[in-house]
């Protein structure tokens, strides 16, 4: 499972990432957040890897 970090439009990194285990469809991948206590799956939000934007479900 490869973690792909999500960056802001100005290039700054965020604590969010998505995984390539979600398959070939990169228009609605699951978003995860790296926290001090571990990894948390974000509910109610998807990431479009093509347009680099988050979208609420």
Helices and strands as residue ranges (DSSP letters): E 3-7, E 13-19, G 20-22, E 29-35, E 38-48, E 53-56
